[in-house]
Amino acid sequence: MSVRKSERLLNLLIMLLVQRTYVSKARIRSILYPGANDEAFEKMFERDKEELRSLGVPIEVGSIDPLFEDEPGYRIPADEFALPAIDLLPDEAAVVGLATRVWQHARLAEATTEAVRKLTALGVDVDVSALDIVEPRLSADEPSFDVFWEATQERTPVAFDYARPGQDQVATRHLQPWGVVRYAGRWYVVGHDTDRGEERVFRLSRVQGQARKTGRPGSYEVPAGTDIREVARRLAPAPVTEEVVLLVRAGAGHLLRRGATAVQPGVPGPDDRTAWDRLTLTRGALGLADEILGHGPDVYVESPPALREAVVARLAAAVGESA
């Protein structure tokens, strides 16, 4: 999907969601499809509506003036678009809670803000509170993340300087990016390396400086049936794992329990007020300290010593900052 089409779909979604009444087709055309002739507008508008509906967006058609049989209008009822109340088991809630902390991508938030600004400037009555249910969330600290993400959407080749692990030498790479994926706690770009003529994966944290777009949008196609995540699993270095032993308070640490290879219930813990379980996991160290700290006093590290020291150091730093 091109960036221009993505922006148009986002604008249509926001325009129909933030309106308090039905929006006429003529008004939608004048604001979102300026310059399109009758035939082009009808085709684009129908395709865009169907694309949003295929994504689960409920576009409602109704009369703008209930007293007259005039041109129908369109809107997205916020109460139908929002998720209903959901009852989750504790471990399911832990998974959802973790996911909501993952996706906070500033680029998508900026796109939403820009769409609202444009609609407001064109005289659209915007109810910004309706956007709470479509607030984008993603966290990615790599400086070149946005470039690779945009290039993937546009099908635009990129060039970037890349440092291989354990080597000081930096080489310039040329890639037709197929997708960006998170694997084993790290972000990778997957695509066709035009220098070597083969599919490759590159870890974004090893990109030096900013990646650069070097070709025309739409200048290549992703091979049919490509599974980006499977390519990353196959080509990316296997994560280094080790045995981790944790004491977890009974009834807590559900996400950690899901990945445990062994659970020993009813073991002595840091206090005698509650029951504790000993969990054994085989995990990579990346991000594990953050995950453990997220459980607060319900999880203690028995081994390995390096992980315990990392958690203690983070806690000591937090106490020092708050003092």
C-alpha positions in Angstrom: 0.0 0.0 0.0 1.5 3.4 -1.0 2.0 6.1 1.6 -0.4 8.4 -0.3 -3.2 5.7 -0.2 -2.4 5.0 3.5 -2.7 8.7 4.3 -6.0 8.9 2.4 -7.4 5.9 4.3 -6.3 7.4 7.6 -7.9 10.7 6.7 -11.2 9.0 5.7 -11.2 7.0 8.9 -10.6 10.1 11.0 -13.1 12.2 9.1 -15.9 9.7 9.5 -15.0 8.9 13.1 -14.7 12.4 14.5 -18.0 13.7 12.9 -21.0 14.0 15.1 -23.4 13.7 12.1 -23.4 11.9 8.7 -21.0 13.3 6.1 -22.2 13.8 2.6 -20.3 12.2 -0.3 -19.9 15.6 -1.9 -18.1 16.9 1.3 -15.9 13.9 1.5 -15.0 14.3 -2.2 -14.2 18.0 -1.8 -11.9 17.5 1.2 -10.2 14.1 0.6 -10.4 13.6 -3.2 -9.8 17.1 -4.7 -9.1 17.2 -8.4 -10.5 13.7 -9.1 -13.0 13.4 -11.9 -16.4 11.7 -11.3 -15.3 8.3 -12.4 -11.9 8.3 -10.6 -13.6 9.6 -7.4 -16.3 6.9 -7.4 -13.7 4.1 -7.9 -11.3 5.4 -5.2 -14.1 6.1 -2.7 -15.7 2.6 -3.2 -12.3 0.9 -2.9 -11.4 2.9 0.2 -14.7 2.1 1.9 -14.3 -1.6 1.2 -10.7 -1.6 2.4 -11.7 0.0 5.7 -14.6 -2.4 6.1 -12.3 -5.3 5.4 -10.2 -4.1 8.4 -13.2 -4.3 10.6 -14.2 -0.6 10.4 -18.1 -0.2 10.6 -19.0 2.5 8.0 -22.6 3.4 8.5 -24.8 4.9 5.7 -27.8 7.1 6.7 -29.8 10.2 5.9 -28.2 13.6 6.7 -31.6 15.2 7.2 -34.2 12.7 8.7 -37.0 14.9 7.4 -36.0 14.8 3.7 -35.0 12.0 1.4 -31.7 13.6 0.3 -28.2 12.3 -0.5 -27.1 9.7 2.0 -24.2 10.4 4.3 -21.5 8.3 5.9 -20.0 8.0 9.4 -18.2 5.6 11.7 -20.2 5.1 15.0 -17.5 5.2 17.7 -19.5 2.9 20.1 -19.5 0.2 17.4 -15.8 0.7 16.4 -14.5 0.5 20.0 -14.0 -2.9 21.6 -16.6 -4.1 24.0 -15.9 -4.8 27.6 -13.7 -8.0 27.7 -13.2 -10.3 30.7 -9.7 -11.8 30.7 -8.1 -14.4 32.8 -5.0 -13.2 34.8 -2.5 -14.6 32.3 -4.4 -13.2 29.3 -4.5 -9.8 30.9 -0.8 -10.0 31.5 -0.2 -10.6 27.7 -2.5 -7.7 26.8 -0.9 -5.4 29.3 2.6 -6.2 27.8 1.3 -5.6 24.3 -0.1 -2.2 25.1 3.4 -1.1 26.2 5.1 -2.2 23.0 3.5 -0.2 20.2 4.1 3.5 20.7 5.4 4.7 17.3 5.8 8.5 17.1 5.5 8.5 13.3 2.0 7.1 13.3 1.0 9.5 16.1 2.3 12.4 14.0 0.3 11.2 11.0 -2.9 11.2 13.0 -2.1 14.7 14.3 -1.4 15.9 10.8 -4.6 14.4 9.5 -6.6 16.1 12.3 -4.9 19.4 11.6 -5.7 19.3 7.9 -9.3 18.4 8.5 -9.7 21.2 11.0 -8.2 23.7 8.6 -10.7 22.6 6.0 -13.6 23.4 8.3 -14.4 19.8 9.5 -16.0 19.8 13.0 -13.6 17.4 14.7 -14.4 15.5 17.9 -10.9 14.6 19.0 -12.0 12.5 21.9 -13.3 9.9 19.4 -9.6 9.2 18.4 -8.8 7.6 21.8 -9.9 4.2 20.4 -7.5 4.4 17.5 -4.5 5.8 19.3 -1.3 4.3 17.8 1.3 2.8 20.1 4.8 1.6 19.2 8.3 1.8 20.7 11.3 1.7 18.5 14.5 3.6 19.4 16.6 2.8 16.3 17.2 6.1 14.4 16.6 4.5 11.0 13.3 2.7 12.0 11.1 5.3 10.2 13.1 5.2 7.0 12.9 1.4 6.7 9.2 1.4 7.7 8.4 4.0 5.0 10.5 2.3 2.4 8.7 -1.0 3.1 5.3 0.7 2.6 6.5 2.5 -0.6 8.5 -0.4 -2.0 11.5 2.0 -2.2 15.1 0.7 -2.2 17.4 2.0 0.6 21.1 2.3 1.2 22.7 2.3 4.7 26.0 1.9 6.5 26.2 -1.3 8.5 28.6 -2.7 11.1 28.9 -6.4 11.3 29.1 -7.9 14.8 32.6 -8.1 16.2 34.0 -5.9 13.3 35.0 -2.3 13.3 34.7 -2.0 9.5 31.5 -0.3 8.2 30.1 -1.3 4.8 27.4 0.4 2.7 24.5 -2.0 1.9 21.8 -1.7 -0.7 18.5 -3.3 0.1 15.0 -3.7 -1.3 13.1 -3.9 2.0 10.3 -6.4 2.3 9.3 -5.7 5.9 10.4 -4.7 9.4 10.0 -7.3 12.2 10.8 -7.8 15.8 12.6 -11.1 16.6 14.3 -12.2 19.8 13.9 -8.8 21.3 15.5 -6.9 18.4 14.2 -5.1 15.3 15.3 -6.4 11.9 14.7 -5.3 8.3 14.2 -8.2 5.9 14.7 -7.8 2.1 16.6 -8.5 -1.1 20.3 -7.5 -0.9 21.0 -6.2 -4.4 24.8 -6.3 -3.9 24.7 -10.0 -3.1 21.6 -10.9 -5.0 20.0 -12.8 -2.1 17.5 -12.3 0.7 19.1 -11.0 3.9 18.2 -9.6 7.3 19.9 -6.7 9.0 19.6 -5.7 12.7 18.5 -2.0 12.9 20.7 -1.3 15.9 23.8 -2.0 13.8 22.9 0.6 11.2 25.3 3.5 11.4 23.8 6.9 10.9 20.6 7.3 8.9 19.4 5.0 6.2 18.7 6.7 2.8 16.1 6.0 0.2 17.8 5.6 -3.1 15.2 4.7 -5.7 11.7 5.2 -7.0 8.6 4.1 -5.0 7.1 0.9 -6.4 10.3 -0.1 -8.2 10.2 -3.7 -6.9 7.7 -6.3 -5.6 7.9 -8.6 -2.5 8.0 -12.2 -3.7 4.6 -13.8 -3.4 4.1 -15.9 -0.2 7.0 -14.3 1.6 6.7 -14.7 5.4 8.8 -11.9 6.9 8.9 -13.4 10.4 9.9 -16.8 9.1 12.7 -15.3 7.0 14.0 -13.4 10.1 13.9 -16.7 12.2 15.8 -18.5 9.4 18.5 -15.9 8.7 18.9 -13.9 12.0 21.5 -15.1 14.5 19.9 -17.5 17.0 19.5 -15.8 20.4 21.9 -16.8 23.2 19.9 -18.4 26.0 20.7 -19.5 29.5 18.8 -21.1 32.4 17.1 -18.5 34.6 15.6 -19.4 38.1 13.0 -17.1 39.6 11.0 -17.0 42.8 7.5 -15.9 41.9 4.7 -15.1 44.3 1.7 -17.5 44.0 -0.9 -16.0 41.7 1.5 -13.6 40.0 3.9 -13.6 37.1 1.5 -15.3 34.7 3.5 -14.3 31.6 6.7 -15.7 33.1 4.9 -18.9 34.1 3.7 -19.4 30.5 7.3 -19.6 29.3 8.6 -21.7 32.2 10.1 -25.1 31.6 9.5 -26.2 35.2 7.5 -24.9 38.1 8.2 -26.0 41.7 5.3 -24.9 44.0 5.3 -24.1 47.7 9.0 -23.1 48.1 10.4 -20.8 50.8 10.3 -17.2 49.6 11.5 -13.7 50.6 8.7 -13.4 53.1 6.4 -15.8 55.0 3.1 -14.0 54.4 2.4 -15.6 51.0 3.2 -18.7 49.1 6.0 -18.8 46.5 6.9 -20.9 43.4 10.2 -21.5 41.8 10.2 -21.1 38.0 12.9 -22.4 35.7 13.1 -20.7 32.3 15.4 -20.9 29.3 15.7 -17.4 28.1 17.9 -14.8 26.4 19.0 -12.0 28.6 17.8 -9.2 26.3 14.9 -7.4 27.9 14.5 -9.9 30.7 15.5 -7.5 33.5 12.8 -5.1 32.3 10.2 -7.8 32.3 11.1 -8.9 35.8 11.1 -5.3 37.1 7.6 -4.9 35.6 6.3 -7.5 38.2 7.6 -5.4 41.1 8.0 -7.3 44.4 6.3 -10.4 43.1 9.4 -11.8 41.4 12.9 -12.4 42.8 16.0 -13.6 40.8 17.8 -16.6 42.2 20.1 -17.1 39.2 22.1 -16.3 37.1 24.0 -13.8 39.3 24.5 -11.3 36.4 20.8 -11.0 35.9 20.2 -10.5 39.7 22.9 -7.8 39.8 21.3 -6.1 36.8 17.9 -6.0 38.5 19.3 -4.8 41.8 21.3 -2.1 40.0 18.2 -0.8 38.2 16.2 -0.8 41.4 19.0 1.1 43.2 19.2 3.7 40.4 15.4 4.1 40.6 15.5 4.7 44.3 18.3 7.2 43.9 16.4 9.2 41.3 13.3 9.4 43.4 15.2 10.3 46.6 
